[in-house]
Amino acid sequence: MKNRLTLVVFICARLALPAVTAEETDQHKSRMDDAMDIEYDLRDALTAKALPKAAETADKLAKIGEDEERYWVKAQFDDVLSLARENLAAAREIAATARAGKADEAAEAFARLDQSCKSCHDLHPEKRANR
């Protein structure tokens, strides 16, 4: 009886956790569209060694990254959350190193950001959301 009660409590607690809403998923998709455009701008700025522009652009990606972190916490996808946090850290590092005039370090951080983006997309988390 105790094990059955524990299972019922666990299931009820799990169901009570907030789910990602359709509106939040739409906002996520919009952010990802924006992020792709911003990533292209960032790549161009880093290639041109336009470090002030790179820092400004990386800040935009970091803002999106903060919103994405909150989204994946709520969605409870730990694997995707881990990648979102890697992405956010890389965006912040790009901004910091670009501001410090360290073009090579900013480019290395961009490579990590690009990889974390690709890794997340390979997981296709959007197919698991709102199930």
VMD Tcl script that draws the C-alpha trace (Angstrom):
set ca {
  {0.00 0.00 0.00}
  {2.84 2.39 0.87}
  {4.52 1.82 -2.52}
  {1.23 2.45 -4.32}
  {0.71 5.69 -2.40}
  {4.26 6.79 -3.20}
  {3.64 6.12 -6.89}
  {0.38 8.10 -6.85}
  {2.05 11.03 -5.09}
  {4.93 10.96 -7.60}
  {2.55 10.92 -10.60}
  {0.43 13.74 -9.18}
  {3.51 15.84 -8.46}
  {4.78 15.25 -11.98}
  {1.44 16.28 -13.48}
  {1.36 19.43 -11.37}
  {4.59 20.74 -12.88}
  {4.10 23.55 -15.37}
  {3.98 22.50 -19.00}
  {5.23 24.50 -21.92}
  {2.28 26.23 -23.53}
  {1.62 26.51 -27.25}
  {2.29 30.25 -26.98}
  {5.68 29.60 -25.37}
  {6.52 27.11 -28.10}
  {5.61 29.68 -30.75}
  {7.85 32.22 -28.99}
  {10.65 29.64 -28.91}
  {10.32 29.07 -32.66}
  {10.40 32.80 -33.30}
  {13.51 33.16 -31.13}
  {15.22 30.39 -33.06}
  {14.46 32.13 -36.37}
  {15.92 35.34 -34.94}
  {18.92 33.48 -33.52}
  {19.78 32.03 -36.91}
  {19.83 35.48 -38.50}
  {21.87 36.89 -35.61}
  {24.33 33.99 -35.82}
  {24.97 34.81 -39.49}
  {25.57 38.45 -38.55}
  {27.92 37.36 -35.78}
  {29.87 35.09 -38.13}
  {30.25 37.99 -40.57}
  {31.39 40.38 -37.83}
  {33.97 37.90 -36.53}
  {35.24 37.16 -40.04}
  {35.66 40.90 -40.65}
  {37.25 41.26 -37.18}
  {34.62 43.91 -36.43}
  {34.86 43.19 -32.72}
  {32.53 45.93 -31.39}
  {29.83 44.65 -33.79}
  {30.60 41.06 -32.78}
  {30.20 41.92 -29.09}
  {26.90 43.70 -29.71}
  {25.62 40.78 -31.79}
  {26.77 38.19 -29.25}
  {24.86 40.12 -26.58}
  {21.70 39.67 -28.65}
  {22.33 35.93 -28.82}
  {22.95 35.82 -25.07}
  {19.57 37.46 -24.47}
  {17.92 34.83 -26.62}
  {19.95 32.22 -24.74}
  {18.58 33.42 -21.42}
  {15.03 33.09 -22.72}
  {15.80 29.66 -24.14}
  {17.25 28.49 -20.85}
  {13.99 29.39 -19.10}
  {11.99 27.64 -21.83}
  {13.93 24.37 -21.55}
  {13.83 24.43 -17.76}
  {10.06 24.59 -17.98}
  {9.95 21.94 -20.71}
  {12.05 19.69 -18.44}
  {14.36 18.49 -21.19}
  {17.65 18.14 -19.32}
  {19.70 17.22 -22.39}
  {18.48 20.27 -24.30}
  {18.83 22.49 -21.24}
  {22.48 21.48 -20.95}
  {23.09 22.49 -24.56}
  {21.16 25.74 -24.09}
  {23.43 26.57 -21.17}
  {26.54 25.76 -23.24}
  {25.19 28.03 -25.94}
  {24.52 30.85 -23.50}
  {28.00 30.55 -21.99}
  {29.58 30.65 -25.45}
  {27.57 33.73 -26.47}
  {28.63 35.52 -23.30}
  {32.25 34.52 -23.89}
  {32.14 35.81 -27.45}
  {30.84 39.16 -26.22}
  {33.46 39.40 -23.48}
  {36.42 38.39 -25.64}
  {35.32 40.60 -28.51}
  {35.07 43.56 -26.13}
  {38.57 42.75 -24.90}
  {39.87 42.78 -28.48}
  {40.65 39.05 -28.48}
  {39.51 38.05 -31.96}
  {40.98 34.54 -31.87}
  {39.34 33.71 -28.54}
  {36.02 35.10 -29.76}
  {36.28 32.91 -32.86}
  {37.00 29.85 -30.69}
  {33.95 30.61 -28.56}
  {31.91 31.04 -31.73}
  {32.95 27.55 -32.85}
  {31.64 26.19 -29.53}
  {28.41 28.15 -29.93}
  {27.96 26.84 -33.46}
  {28.54 23.28 -32.27}
  {26.07 23.56 -29.39}
  {23.46 24.91 -31.81}
  {24.00 21.99 -34.18}
  {23.96 19.44 -31.35}
  {20.64 20.75 -30.10}
  {19.08 20.77 -33.55}
  {20.24 17.17 -34.04}
  {18.15 16.18 -31.00}
  {14.96 17.61 -32.58}
  {13.57 18.72 -29.20}
  {10.66 20.52 -30.85}
  {9.20 17.10 -31.66}
  {9.11 16.23 -27.95}
  {7.63 19.53 -26.69}
  {3.92 19.66 -25.85}
  {3.39 15.91 -25.96}
}
mol new
graphics top color blue
foreach p $ca { graphics top sphere $p radius 0.5 }
foreach p [lrange $ca 0 end-1] q [lrange $ca 1 end] { graphics top cylinder $p $q radius 0.2 }
display resetview
